[in-house]
Amino acid sequence: MLFVFHLLDRPGASELRKAVRPAHKEYLAQVADRICVAGPLLSDDQAEMIGSLLVIDFPNLAAAQAWLAAEPFTQAGVYGTSTVNAFQNLWPQRCGQVND
């Protein structure tokens, strides 16, 4: 089952996000074969990362929540709010370019 993670940074977490980002990317790499979509949410002017949007396949909600609890941004306190919802993909994918 796919799960959508909508994760918004707490105010003032920009520098912490930058510092923890390498560990976050390593953690994502562990589930790379199950990732449908992953990337940062951006400020209105697209100059700052303000959160994350992830769509990842997990067997159930408990597994998705456990994964999020151990995620480096979560552990470091980057996220101020987090929501996890089951998701059913009913539309063929059309995504833009992949950036690092």
QUICORBEL-V223112 format. One record per pair of residues at least 24 apart in sequence whose ideal C-beta (glycine too) atoms are under 6 Angstrom apart, sorted by sequence separation. I is the first residue (numbers start at 0). J is the second residue. D is the distance in Angstrom with one decimal. If there is no record, write none. Layout:
((I | J | D) (I | J | D))
This chain:
((30 | 55 | 5.8) (16 | 48 | 6.0) (8 | 49 | 5.4) (8 | 50 | 5.2) (7 | 50 | 4.1) (6 | 50 | 5.1) (26 | 70 | 5.8) (6 | 51 | 4.4) (26 | 71 | 5.4) (23 | 71 | 4.7) (4 | 53 | 4.1) (22 | 71 | 4.0) (23 | 72 | 5.2) (3 | 54 | 5.3) (19 | 71 | 5.2) (1 | 54 | 5.6) (19 | 72 | 5.8) (1 | 56 | 5.6) (2 | 57 | 5.5) (19 | 75 | 4.6) (15 | 75 | 6.0) (2 | 63 | 4.1) (16 | 77 | 5.1) (15 | 77 | 5.5) (12 | 77 | 4.8) (8 | 77 | 5.6) (9 | 79 | 3.1) (6 | 78 | 4.8) (7 | 79 | 5.7) (7 | 80 | 4.7) (6 | 81 | 4.8) (5 | 82 | 4.6) (4 | 83 | 5.5) (2 | 83 | 5.6) (3 | 84 | 5.1) (2 | 85 | 5.9) (3 | 86 | 4.6) (0 | 85 | 5.6) (1 | 86 | 4.4) (1 | 88 | 6.0))
